[in-house]
Amino acid sequence: MERVEIRIENVVANARIARELDLKYIEENLENAKFTKKKFPGLVYQTKDPKAAFLIFRSGKVVCTGAKNIEEVRRAMDKLAEDLRSLPEIGDAVPPHPEFSVQNIVASADLKQELNISAIVEGFGLECMEYEPEVFPGLVYRLDDPKTAILVFSSGRLVITGGKTKEECEYAVNTFLNKLMELGLIEDC
């Protein structure tokens, strides 16, 4: 049973869509493509529907960010492939449905109750966490399996990162909540 609602904010995925790409050519022929070699080795390309941004590299590797779920990543990758395939010098070098892998999901949750960060630090004994209030107002709680991190704020808001599926993000939050409940640091969510 899910205790709190987990909202996916961003899915980061990568793929190899070709062996090599001429980034200058792509910039000259695709609207919303920007390549500034002196500042960054990749081309930045944005799509509006679905809303996503790509970093495209000469090696044919791409990173997609901005999608809110796996289906949007699929649609964005297909849109990128369609746009690149429409260019005469690229055409069939790019598959119509590139394979991709999710590298990171950023999600959020709201416990709808205030948290005493100092009590959490004391209760956990700094196990699996970092807390330096002079540097950052939140506590960072890390899990090894799945390899995730939760930013915990006194407002009760959480930011979950590192998971590759929504289920991994949910598991990380539930693990954290169970520990808080064992220590009597929160009311049941």
Secondary structure, DSSP 8 states (H G I E B T S, - for coil): --SS--EEEEEEEEEE--S---HHHHHHHSTTEEE-TTT-SSEEEEEETTEEEEEE-TTSEEEEEEESSHHHHHHHHHHHHHHHHTSTTTGGGS-SS--EEEEEEEEEEE-SS---HHHHHHHHTTTTEE--TTT-SSEEEEEETTEEEEEE-TTSEEEEEEESSHHHHHHHHHHHHHHHHHTT-S---
